[in-house]
Amino acid sequence: MLATVRLFAASLLLFSSLAACASSPAVFTDGMTVPVSLVNRTGETICFLYLSPINDDSWTGDVLGSATVPEGATRTIRVPPGNWDVRIENCQHEGGSILRGARIARGSALVLQ
């Protein structure tokens, strides 16, 4: 169940590049982003992913846009490097599992389980 999902970030894991999301995901205005692989091992499809700067209560819009990350799949997204809180939800907006203080750098992977 997504409500009891345990998340962890494994930095510097390299994955093959995947096609970019085909929708209108959250837009980052500073222009500098890095590819990050999302690996879904939650047992459910992930439909929503939000970022928040650490120690901040505000969240970005949905980073995935209309894309999803099915169970067992890996999808590459582009986000600004740095330390982020990451929130995921299933397609019914359930779960809201949060990973605090994920360090995002080029070649990072977030393994969601």
JODAJO-V670906 format. One record per backbone hydrogen bond with DSSP energy under -1.0 kcal/mol. NH is the residue of the N-H (numbers start at 1). CO is the residue of the C=O. If there is no record, write none. Layout:
# JODAJO-V670906
nh = {NH:NH}
co = {CO:CO}
This chain:
# JODAJO-V670906
nh = {4:5:8:10:26:34:36:37:38:39:40:41:46:47:48:50:52:54:56:60:63:67:69:72:73:75:77:79:82:84:85:86:87:88:89:90:93:99:102:104:107:108:109:110:111:112:113}
co = {1:2:111:109:62:79:77:108:75:110:73:112:69:89:89:87:85:83:53:51:49:64:46:40:70:38:36:34:104:102:52:99:50:97:48:94:90:86:84:82:35:105:10:37:8:39:6}
